Amino acid sequence: MQDDSFIPYGRQSIDEQDIAAVVSVLRSKVITTGPAIASFEKRMSNYIGAQYTVAVCNGTAALHTALFAAGIGKQDEVIVPSMTFAATANAVLYCGGTPVFADVKSSTLLIDPLMVEQIITSKTKAIIAVDYAGQPCDYTKLRRIADKHNLILISDACHALGASYQDQKVGTLADITAFSFHPVKHITSGEGGMISTNNPHYNLRMRQFRNHGINIDHQQRTESNAWFYQMDFLGYNYRITDFQCALGESQLSKLDPWIQKRRDIASQYDTAFENHNAITTLKAHSDRRHAYHLYVVKFSNSINRDDVFKLLREKKIGVNVHYIPVHLHPYYKNIQGTKEGMCPVAEAAYRSILSLPMFPELSKSDLQFVIKEVKSAITVVQGKNQ
Ligand SMILES: *Cc1c(COP(=O)(O)O)cnc(C)c1O
């Protein structure tokens, strides 16, 4: 469908080292529940500085697993930002809980701690912070709120692997952190996810949850020449394969230079749009290392975003909108009665944002082409208004 000249908003980078790593597992005797999983987990633990990491089959499963470990169940409310991918809130529903939507700050589109405090009730059990676009949330304030109200702080860091907050890597800033390895994210395992924590109790529950709630896995039984196992609670099959983990681990060794590339691209976009009358770039806080999963611009009210979108797509530029506020999806409106007006900042942002191409292999010439075409699309749209 998409020809070679199409520039997507995000894309994986795979090299011969990655391919060799996958092939080597495929040639081995064990392709799932084997040593490549523990090896990837260990490398991730070392990278983010977390005591425990648990690899699962995708980022959504990682969020579900995190919320299960946190003990979220019926009657529990979990505060989530409205400006996120639906999976963040869906994971709360998987546990039988109720997502309660918090508005975001307009300068960063990160969850607004003031809004969080306003919607806490006696039923609130956790907060999910989403490090939107790759910038860590205000973890100092969120931690203070969580401690004050005895809430578990969970981080949806699916955008933010390799980012840091006040020199501390994303992965230990919350009680539990979830990552995704979907191909548009910083590193990929095809599909894949990981949860990190420093809490040994959460770690054990998460390992068991990804394997049906069974207390001992297939490899452990083989090694100990035992057949007996018990299912202690209702878990899922959220396992990831060894060849996926081999890919993930190989990718991880290239993460830092890739983030540097992303930051370079962001800084060129920033400079190009700095004094533009119709474009606002999102604020990047100086106490945080932004990992730039996305590069998002906001257009002024006079610009019809959908017109700009159409013009850029005609130029084969894969711009996108991240995100439709979750509380505006028909499903949430139907089951929870959420409606327009509940998160006015997220809703206004949604009408004016556009994600521009952002991935390590975006060439200099493609980047210049995107910048030029964004500016000229705005000029065309402005002309139409007059
Ligand atoms: C990608 C993403 C997810 C889900 O990850 P999958 O691996 O696609 O299941 C969840 N939350 C956010 C914010 C994401 O960007």
The ligand as an SDF file (V2000), in Angstrom:
LIG
                    3D

 15 15  0  0  0  0  0  0  0  0999 V2000
    2.2420    1.5850   22.4870 C   0  0  0  0  0  0  0  0  0  0  0  0
    1.5240    1.9980   23.7090 C   0  0  0  0  0  0  0  0  0  0  0  0
    0.8440    1.0820   24.5220 C   0  0  0  0  0  0  0  0  0  0  0  0
    0.5980   -0.3470   24.1460 C   0  0  0  0  0  0  0  0  0  0  0  0
    1.6750   -1.0380   23.7180 O   0  0  0  0  0  0  0  0  0  0  0  0
    1.5010   -2.3270   22.7580 P   0  0  0  0  0  0  0  0  0  0  0  0
    2.8480   -2.9380   22.7930 O   0  0  0  0  0  0  0  0  0  0  0  0
    1.1270   -1.8060   21.4170 O   0  0  0  0  0  0  0  0  0  0  0  0
    0.4470   -3.1830   23.3470 O   0  0  0  0  0  0  0  0  0  0  0  0
    0.3050    1.5400   25.7100 C   0  0  0  0  0  0  0  0  0  0  0  0
    0.3920    2.8260   26.0770 N   0  0  0  0  0  0  0  0  0  0  0  0
    1.0040    3.7410   25.3040 C   0  0  0  0  0  0  0  0  0  0  0  0
    1.0730    5.1500   25.7780 C   0  0  0  0  0  0  0  0  0  0  0  0
    1.5670    3.3570   24.0870 C   0  0  0  0  0  0  0  0  0  0  0  0
    2.1380    4.2760   23.3030 O   0  0  0  0  0  0  0  0  0  0  0  0
  1  2  1  0
  2  3  1  0
  2 14  2  0
  3  4  1  0
  3 10  2  0
  4  5  1  0
  5  6  1  0
  6  7  2  0
  6  8  1  0
  6  9  1  0
 10 11  1  0
 11 12  2  0
 12 13  1  0
 12 14  1  0
 14 15  1  0
M  END
$$$$
